[in-house]
Amino acid sequence: MIMVNKKKKHPKFVVPNYGAKHRKGVPARWRAQRGIDNKKRIEKQGYGASPKIGYKNAAELRFARKDGSMETLVHNEAELLEVQPNSASVAVFAHGLSRKTRAYLQKVADGKGIRIINRLRK
């Protein structure tokens, strides 16, 4: 597995007034601030962090899981066999796979020693 560094931690990016007791309807999501008097846009202290390039992870960690492994989306047996056993990549079954196909691919992966993230439960 790739264990170069850990992924960077960053603050939660939320819109202004999120969590304020008088603004219950403000959702916990990010939108860039555009108002001319917006305190968060002009980066006043106490209004929370905004996304910046400095929060970006290194290229080798960019799309990695927290344990450092890379996910490979699998739709069929050929794609499953491209995942190297006992390496830095793991298989993830595609959303549209049937239960029967998942069971078959899981059996193949167990035989080859390939790790699957979203396995069928027994």
ROMILO-375527 format. One line per field, with one value per residue: x, y, z of N, C-alpha, C, O in turn; residue number from 0. Coordinates in pm, whole numbers. Example, Ala and Ser with C-alpha at 12.3 -4.5 7.8 and 13.67 -1.06 7.14 Angstrom:
n_px <- c(1319_1285)
n_py <- c(-569_-225)
n_pz <- c(780_708)
ca_px <- c(1230_1367)
ca_py <- c(-450_-106)
ca_pz <- c(780_714)
c_px <- c(1320_1290)
c_py <- c(-330_3)
c_pz <- c(780_787)
o_px <- c(1424_1341)
o_py <- c(-332_114)
o_pz <- c(846_804)
num <- c(0_1)
// end
This chain:
n_px <- c(83_34_196_276_227_-4_-341_-425_-583_-871_-1066_-1425_-1608_-1846_-2146_-2195_-2351_-2436_-2550_-2629_-2850_-3074_-3106_-3214_-3264_-3038_-2838_-2581_-2359_-2135_-2108_-1968_-1903_-2067_-2167_-2151_-2099_-2028_-1893_-1747_-1651_-1466_-1289_-1288_-1195_-1321_-1538_-1518_-1346_-1250_-1248_-925_-631_-424_-524_-523_-444_-145_-48_-30_-188_-436_-692_-712_-809_-869_-692_-485_-507_-603_-911_-1074_-1316_-1545_-1708_-1728_-1586_-1342_-1252_-1223_-1010_-803_-729_-468_-377_-319_-209_-173_-427_-784_-1092_-1410_-1745_-1962_-2255_-2479_-2467_-2596_-2721_-2653_-2434_-2256_-2211_-2082_-1851_-1736_-1663_-1466_-1281_-1207_-1071_-849_-734_-806_-901_-1223_-1434_-1717_-1859_-2085_-2313_-2341)
n_py <- c(-120_229_437_708_970_1097_1189_1534_1718_1921_2216_2219_2330_2563_2756_3106_3181_2924_2698_2893_2997_3143_3099_2849_2726_2727_2544_2286_2322_2405_2712_2948_3273_3571_3822_4183_4289_4074_3910_3675_3644_3852_3758_3795_3748_3475_3394_3152_2904_2918_2732_2672_2660_2560_2359_2134_1792_1588_1469_1188_1106_1206_1092_885_638_661_479_479_329_285_313_95_90_-165_-343_-584_-918_-899_-640_-672_-851_-692_-554_-561_-827_-799_-540_-181_-113_-141_-317_-194_-258_-176_31_-65_-345_-675_-888_-1153_-1135_-993_-1181_-1382_-1244_-1182_-1431_-1497_-1294_-1360_-1595_-1500_-1328_-1060_-750_-637_-362_-301_-552_-834_-904_-1182)
n_pz <- c(0_-61_143_173_285_530_450_423_684_692_770_818_550_545_478_564_879_927_1163_1340_1594_1528_1262_1141_899_737_528_567_364_91_-77_-291_-171_-268_-214_-180_69_219_493_509_251_231_408_694_1037_1233_1086_967_763_414_106_-26_-233_-82_81_-68_-142_-186_-512_-536_-330_-378_-467_-294_-48_310_425_247_17_-330_-502_-733_-973_-1044_-1296_-1425_-1472_-1609_-1549_-1276_-1258_-1336_-1111_-889_-676_-324_-333_-363_-438_-431_-492_-597_-618_-887_-885_-1026_-1038_-1032_-768_-807_-988_-828_-625_-772_-867_-625_-533_-720_-663_-400_-446_-585_-408_-390_-254_-159_-126_-93_-14_-46_213_432)
ca_px <- c(0_105_190_366_188_-147_-412_-437_-712_-911_-1189_-1550_-1643_-1990_-2187_-2211_-2470_-2471_-2543_-2679_-2979_-3185_-3105_-3221_-3277_-2916_-2784_-2437_-2299_-2050_-2127_-1878_-1973_-2062_-2224_-2050_-2068_-2015_-1774_-1669_-1583_-1349_-1205_-1277_-1176_-1437_-1647_-1492_-1250_-1296_-1158_-811_-542_-336_-585_-516_-353_-43_-107_-40_-290_-553_-818_-690_-890_-796_-583_-382_-531_-679_-1029_-1096_-1456_-1553_-1837_-1727_-1472_-1218_-1208_-1182_-879_-701_-688_-361_-396_-224_-140_-227_-559_-893_-1204_-1540_-1847_-2044_-2388_-2581_-2444_-2698_-2675_-2593_-2304_-2171_-2173_-1984_-1726_-1680_-1599_-1344_-1187_-1156_-974_-729_-680_-836_-985_-1343_-1485_-1860_-1890_-2219_-2320_-2395)
ca_py <- c(0_357_504_821_1061_1094_1296_1653_1747_2058_2249_2201_2452_2585_2892_3190_3165_2785_2666_3003_2955_3214_3063_2703_2675_2738_2409_2265_2298_2517_2791_3064_3394_3671_3950_4289_4315_3945_3905_3557_3668_3937_3679_3844_3641_3429_3356_3019_2891_2900_2643_2735_2564_2503_2242_2024_1684_1553_1401_1043_1081_1285_1017_766_620_702_386_496_246_347_235_66_56_-293_-377_-722_-1000_-848_-525_-722_-915_-587_-512_-649_-875_-756_-418_-57_-84_-228_-318_-145_-300_-69_41_-137_-489_-757_-967_-1275_-1099_-959_-1306_-1449_-1167_-1193_-1563_-1485_-1208_-1435_-1691_-1428_-1247_-919_-690_-570_-270_-317_-694_-881_-960_-1318)
ca_pz <- c(0_-63_272_162_393_557_384_506_744_667_841_746_478_549_445_683_962_952_1305_1421_1650_1465_1120_1139_763_659_514_586_234_53_-197_-287_-129_-374_-174_-170_209_287_578_477_123_254_498_831_1133_1305_997_915_654_277_32_-91_-297_20_143_-163_-108_-284_-627_-513_-228_-410_-468_-213_72_429_453_146_-101_-437_-540_-874_-995_-1114_-1356_-1474_-1429_-1669_-1469_-1144_-1269_-1352_-977_-844_-539_-221_-375_-307_-493_-385_-585_-552_-712_-941_-826_-1100_-1046_-968_-654_-863_-1041_-713_-558_-857_-866_-491_-527_-801_-589_-286_-499_-631_-298_-416_-151_-207_-23_-68_-28_-7_349_433)
c_px <- c(86_88_288_344_42_-212_-425_-576_-745_-1040_-1311_-1586_-1794_-2021_-2201_-2346_-2513_-2452_-2592_-2820_-3097_-3192_-3106_-3222_-3151_-2850_-2632_-2376_-2217_-2099_-2034_-1958_-1957_-2116_-2118_-2010_-2044_-1884_-1686_-1592_-1458_-1259_-1181_-1262_-1307_-1552_-1623_-1401_-1320_-1201_-1048_-721_-451_-393_-574_-414_-250_-107_-124_-144_-427_-684_-807_-790_-807_-681_-473_-405_-618_-794_-1032_-1239_-1464_-1695_-1845_-1599_-1340_-1163_-1160_-1041_-767_-650_-584_-388_-284_-144_-207_-364_-660_-1008_-1329_-1641_-1928_-2186_-2489_-2563_-2553_-2636_-2602_-2451_-2207_-2121_-2065_-1849_-1657_-1606_-1467_-1238_-1127_-1050_-843_-666_-700_-932_-1102_-1399_-1631_-1905_-2037_-2212_-2384_-2527)
c_py <- c(125_422_621_916_1035_1206_1414_1662_1892_2087_2223_2333_2466_2730_2974_3167_3021_2758_2779_2968_3025_3185_2913_2646_2681_2601_2403_2227_2419_2581_2912_3190_3504_3809_4056_4317_4186_3935_3785_3575_3753_3881_3745_3725_3603_3384_3221_3021_2878_2807_2722_2625_2494_2381_2118_1920_1663_1467_1251_1007_1135_1208_890_760_660_609_391_415_321_255_215_20_-66_-317_-523_-792_-948_-730_-569_-781_-815_-536_-612_-696_-827_-632_-297_-22_-186_-216_-264_-185_-180_-79_-51_-287_-566_-836_-1093_-1247_-1064_-1084_-1379_-1377_-1175_-1325_-1562_-1405_-1281_-1536_-1624_-1343_-1098_-868_-616_-485_-297_-461_-722_-932_-1096_-1325)
c_pz <- c(0_73_273_279_425_479_479_567_711_742_755_681_474_515_573_749_979_1101_1395_1469_1586_1314_1104_998_680_649_528_452_196_-75_-184_-256_-233_-334_-153_-25_287_363_545_347_142_364_633_925_1199_1218_930_793_520_206_-38_-144_-194_90_55_-118_-218_-394_-603_-407_-266_-403_-385_-98_193_464_347_20_-202_-476_-691_-890_-1086_-1163_-1397_-1432_-1486_-1590_-1332_-1150_-1297_-1217_-927_-701_-448_-263_-311_-364_-442_-485_-518_-658_-758_-885_-894_-1109_-973_-853_-701_-915_-929_-643_-639_-852_-730_-475_-604_-725_-470_-330_-537_-520_-319_-309_-213_-93_9_-98_5_136_343_501)
o_px <- c(196_-23_372_434_-27_-148_-433_-674_-656_-1115_-1300_-1594_-1862_-1934_-2218_-2445_-2617_-2348_-2595_-2901_-3209_-3277_-3008_-3186_-3153_-2811_-2562_-2344_-2226_-2129_-2022_-2068_-1846_-2111_-2006_-1899_-2040_-1776_-1563_-1479_-1356_-1164_-1068_-1310_-1395_-1654_-1702_-1382_-1434_-1083_-1074_-733_-407_-319_-610_-309_-266_-207_-224_-184_-524_-778_-886_-846_-689_-583_-377_-329_-696_-778_-998_-1280_-1400_-1791_-1953_-1514_-1238_-1042_-1067_-963_-650_-540_-610_-418_-169_-25_-287_-413_-627_-1019_-1352_-1626_-1960_-2230_-2575_-2637_-2596_-2514_-2501_-2359_-2090_-2004_-1969_-1745_-1535_-1500_-1367_-1121_-1008_-952_-737_-556_-620_-1032_-1084_-1410_-1667_-1978_-2103_-2114_-2470_-2587)
o_py <- c(126_457_632_938_961_1305_1397_1618_1976_1995_2206_2437_2389_2817_2917_3136_2995_2791_2761_2915_2973_3242_2855_2530_2644_2545_2502_2110_2524_2512_2970_3210_3527_3903_4024_4363_4188_3950_3794_3527_3729_3946_3751_3615_3687_3339_3179_3125_2832_2803_2824_2509_2382_2307_2009_1955_1713_1400_1193_891_1114_1255_797_861_689_652_315_429_409_133_305_-78_-72_-312_-579_-734_-954_-720_-510_-762_-848_-482_-733_-614_-815_-621_-310_88_-302_-115_-286_-150_-92_-186_-109_-352_-526_-848_-1133_-1325_-1101_-1093_-1431_-1441_-1173_-1331_-1619_-1442_-1265_-1559_-1685_-1291_-1017_-933_-541_-530_-314_-487_-644_-996_-1122_-1432)
o_pz <- c(55_112_363_360_354_445_601_506_704_776_633_747_406_522_680_681_1040_1157_1517_1392_1588_1246_1058_978_562_751_504_430_260_-172_-77_-309_-282_-413_-112_1_410_305_554_334_78_408_681_896_1218_1270_845_730_512_240_-101_-105_-217_155_97_-63_-330_-370_-645_-396_-193_-340_-404_-56_180_525_356_-76_-166_-484_-768_-828_-1190_-1086_-1405_-1363_-1417_-1566_-1277_-1057_-1282_-1208_-923_-614_-490_-232_-218_-341_-415_-556_-399_-775_-678_-842_-828_-1182_-865_-843_-642_-891_-933_-606_-583_-835_-721_-413_-558_-723_-440_-260_-524_-538_-271_-277_-309_21_125_-193_74_175_260_510)
num <- c(0_1_2_3_4_5_6_7_8_9_10_11_12_13_14_15_16_17_18_19_20_21_22_23_24_25_26_27_28_29_30_31_32_33_34_35_36_37_38_39_40_41_42_43_44_45_46_47_48_49_50_51_52_53_54_55_56_57_58_59_60_61_62_63_64_65_66_67_68_69_70_71_72_73_74_75_76_77_78_79_80_81_82_83_84_85_86_87_88_89_90_91_92_93_94_95_96_97_98_99_100_101_102_103_104_105_106_107_108_109_110_111_112_113_114_115_116_117_118_119_120_121)
// end
